[in-house]
Each structure stands twice: as structure tokens, then as C-alpha cells.
Amino acid sequence: MLSKNTVCIWYEREALEAARFYARTFPGSEVGEVMYAPGDYPAGKAGDILTVSFTVLGIPCMGLNGGPGVPQTEAFSFHVSTEDQEETDRLWDAIVGNGGRIVQRPSASLKRCCR
């Protein structure tokens, strides 16, 4: 059954790469349908990837290649509960090591937070 609510995340042109990253990093995640531009359009050409359907930990998402007009921000984030510090560290290192940016310094009282 198709979800009635899907998280849509804007990218400049990296939607497929992002979906693949989430799929290999988080269990229960996968890349779905990729939609391509049927013809040339003002910001691109026929065959460009427009949208990518994917799931992250079972949450339905869509990556939209919207171009440079809408930069990625902290306006959206996944809150992921982990079993232990080892899992937290693995996910943290995968995200930060893949270009993620630390937006809050971790401390003894705070869990790691990044985008």
C-alpha cells in the first residue's frame, strides 16, 4: 500500500546518491523508483533524475532534485534510536564521514547530532 504521507527532501542533484547512502547505512532502508525527466526543461535535460523514492528505517521518503534554489538545512532530520554506543558511533561516523556536518558538539549529557 502506498503511504499517504511521504517525507520529501530537496537536493541540488544528489537525490539518488543520498538514497543509496541511506539504504546502505540504515537497516530496513532501500532505494525504490527513480523518475527521469521525459524531456528538456529550464533547469536540465531529458534523462536527468527528477525524483527518487526510498525508505529510511521503514519511513517512506522522496528525494527531489530541485536545483540550487533551495539549499539543504537542518529543517528536517531523522531521529534514530540505537541499541548501544557502538551502533551510535557507527551511524555517526557514516554520516559525518560522508559529508555530514556537525551542528551541535556532543557532550556527556547530549547524544551526537548531525546532518
CORQUIHU-V281077 format. One line per field, one symbol per residue. phi: phi as a letter, one per 30 degrees, with the letter a starting at -180 (. if undefined). A space follows every 50 residues. Layout:
phi = ???
//
This chain:
phi = .dddbbdccdbdaceddddddeddcceibaccdcccddadbecabejddc bbdabbhiddbbccdciddbddbddbacccdcdadddedddedddddcjd cdcaddbdcbddbab
//
